Amino acid sequence: MLTKEIQIAVEKGTFLPLMEEFYTIQGEGYYTGTAAYFIRIGGCDVGCHWCDVKESWNAALHPPTAIETIVDHAKALADTVVVTGGEPLTWDMNPLTDLLKTAGLRVHIETSGCYDVTGTWDWFCLSPKKNKLPVASAYEIADELKMIIYNKHDFIFAEEQAAKVNPNARLYLQPEWSKKEEMTPLIVDYVMKHPKWKVSLQTHKYLNIP
């Protein structure tokens, strides 16, 4: 059981439920192929049935970790950090990103955007989910819109979300991994007919890396 002091620190964002952290190659979206240090924060109530990190959902399973420790680990290995989850915006991201920026790191986020945006981000990857739609500010600041395609209706949802983001956001369609054989050809065909979109693949899974 957490002490009251740790609970307060988590609420303030000075401790975060850290699921895992690792240095690898970004496998998806605009920065595919680039080295980055990933910080996966526990806690998510969006509930995507196809989520491939369901073990991240319950924040109580992941130890509250001082953000100073997280930043020390990151700056020892990388100059770019990707904060992901779970849903990282469940928590106040201001303390973490302030420390990361002070350490001279470039800071990215991957988020569904369903909670108020906190933190200072060099790259904001928005990946909306039907269960819990993004807040208005997430659409406004998105650098990248990454839509996961699980079935044919998701193309309709993708267009609805593309209509809401700012005009400078890069648009990506990515097959859900378990449906990649079925959906990838449809995505290729769709992008060829609608070239405002680009194809994103989970290349790290093809490379067999985290």
C-alpha positions in Angstrom: 0.0 0.0 0.0 1.3 3.5 -0.9 2.1 5.9 1.8 0.1 9.2 1.9 3.3 11.1 0.9 3.8 8.9 -2.2 0.1 9.2 -3.2 0.3 13.0 -3.0 3.6 12.9 -5.1 1.8 10.8 -7.8 -1.1 13.3 -7.8 1.4 16.1 -8.3 3.3 14.2 -11.0 6.6 14.2 -9.1 6.3 10.4 -8.9 4.7 8.4 -11.8 3.6 4.7 -12.1 6.4 3.5 -14.3 5.6 0.4 -16.2 8.8 0.2 -18.2 11.6 2.2 -19.8 13.8 1.2 -22.6 16.1 2.6 -25.4 15.1 1.4 -28.9 14.1 2.5 -32.4 10.8 4.3 -32.9 8.7 1.9 -34.9 5.6 4.0 -35.9 4.6 7.3 -37.4 6.6 10.3 -38.5 9.8 9.4 -36.6 9.9 5.7 -37.7 13.5 4.4 -37.7 14.9 6.9 -35.2 16.5 6.1 -31.8 14.5 7.1 -28.8 14.1 6.4 -25.1 10.6 5.2 -24.3 9.0 5.9 -20.9 5.8 3.8 -20.5 3.5 5.2 -17.8 0.9 2.9 -16.2 -2.8 3.7 -16.0 -5.4 3.8 -18.8 -9.2 3.7 -18.7 -9.8 4.0 -22.5 -10.2 0.3 -22.8 -9.4 -0.6 -26.4 -10.2 -4.3 -26.8 -7.2 -4.8 -29.2 -4.7 -3.0 -27.0 -1.3 -4.8 -27.0 -0.3 -3.5 -23.6 -3.3 -4.2 -21.5 -0.9 -4.8 -18.6 -0.4 -1.1 -18.5 -4.1 -0.3 -17.7 -3.9 -0.8 -13.9 -1.6 1.9 -12.5 -1.5 0.1 -9.1 0.6 -2.7 -10.7 3.4 -0.3 -11.5 5.7 1.2 -8.9 5.5 5.0 -8.3 8.9 6.2 -9.4 10.6 9.5 -8.8 10.8 11.6 -12.0 14.4 12.5 -11.2 15.2 8.8 -11.5 13.4 8.5 -14.8 15.1 11.5 -16.3 18.6 10.3 -15.1 18.0 7.0 -16.9 16.8 8.7 -20.1 19.6 11.3 -20.4 22.3 8.6 -20.0 21.2 7.0 -23.2 19.3 9.3 -25.5 18.5 12.8 -26.7 14.9 12.0 -27.6 12.3 10.7 -25.2 8.9 9.3 -26.0 6.4 9.3 -23.2 3.7 6.7 -23.8 1.4 4.4 -21.9 -1.1 3.4 -20.8 -2.5 6.9 -21.2 0.2 9.3 -19.9 -2.2 12.3 -19.8 -3.9 10.5 -16.9 -1.2 12.2 -14.9 0.2 15.7 -14.6 3.0 15.7 -17.1 4.4 19.1 -16.3 7.0 18.1 -13.7 8.3 15.3 -15.9 8.6 17.3 -19.1 10.1 20.3 -17.2 12.9 18.0 -15.9 13.4 16.4 -19.3 13.6 19.7 -21.0 16.0 21.0 -18.4 18.2 18.0 -19.2 18.3 19.1 -22.8 16.1 16.3 -24.1 13.6 16.4 -27.0 10.3 15.2 -25.6 7.6 13.4 -27.6 4.2 12.0 -26.4 1.9 9.3 -27.8 -1.6 9.8 -26.4 -5.3 9.2 -27.1 -5.7 12.9 -26.1 -8.8 12.1 -23.9 -7.5 14.1 -20.9 -6.5 17.7 -20.5 -3.1 18.3 -22.0 -0.3 18.8 -19.5 3.4 19.0 -20.2 5.6 20.7 -22.8 6.0 18.7 -26.0 8.3 18.9 -29.0 6.2 16.3 -30.8 2.5 15.5 -30.0 1.3 12.2 -31.6 -2.5 12.0 -31.2 -4.1 8.6 -31.6 -7.9 9.0 -31.0 -10.0 6.2 -29.8 -13.8 5.8 -30.2 -14.3 4.9 -26.6 -13.1 8.2 -25.3 -12.5 11.1 -27.7 -9.8 13.7 -27.5 -10.2 17.0 -25.8 -10.3 20.1 -28.1 -6.8 21.2 -27.2 -5.3 17.9 -28.3 -6.6 18.4 -31.8 -5.2 21.9 -31.8 -1.7 21.0 -31.0 -1.3 17.6 -32.7 1.8 17.3 -34.9 0.7 13.8 -36.0 -2.6 12.0 -36.2 -2.1 8.3 -36.0 -5.3 6.3 -36.6 -5.4 2.6 -35.9 -7.3 0.6 -38.4 -9.0 -2.5 -37.0 -12.0 -2.7 -39.4 -13.4 -0.9 -42.4 -15.5 1.5 -40.3 -12.2 2.9 -38.9 -11.6 4.6 -42.2 -14.8 6.7 -41.5 -13.6 7.4 -38.0 -10.2 8.4 -39.3 -11.7 11.0 -41.6 -13.9 12.4 -38.8 -10.8 12.8 -36.7 -8.7 14.3 -39.5 -11.4 17.0 -39.9 -10.8 18.1 -36.3 -7.0 18.4 -36.2 -5.1 21.5 -37.1 -4.1 21.8 -40.8 -0.4 21.1 -40.2 -0.9 17.7 -38.6 0.6 14.7 -40.5 -2.0 12.0 -41.1 -1.2 8.3 -40.7 -3.2 5.1 -41.0 -1.8 2.1 -39.2 -3.1 -1.5 -39.2 -3.9 -3.0 -35.9 -1.3 -5.8 -35.5 -3.7 -8.7 -35.3 -5.5 -7.5 -38.4 -2.4 -6.5 -40.4 -2.8 -9.2 -43.1 -6.4 -8.1 -43.7 -6.2 -4.4 -43.3 -2.8 -3.4 -44.7 -3.9 -3.9 -48.4 -7.0 -1.9 -47.7 -4.9 0.9 -46.1 -2.5 0.9 -49.1 -5.4 1.2 -51.5 -7.0 3.9 -49.4 -3.8 6.0 -49.2 -3.3 5.8 -52.9 -6.9 7.2 -53.4 -6.5 9.7 -50.5 -2.8 10.8 -50.6 -3.2 13.3 -47.7 -2.7 10.1 -45.6 0.5 8.1 -45.2 0.9 4.4 -44.1 2.4 3.7 -40.7 3.5 0.2 -39.7 4.6 -1.2 -36.4 8.1 -1.7 -37.8 9.6 -2.5 -34.4 7.5 -5.7 -34.4 8.8 -6.7 -37.8 12.3 -6.0 -36.5 11.6 -8.0 -33.3 12.7 -5.2 -31.0 10.8 -3.5 -28.1 
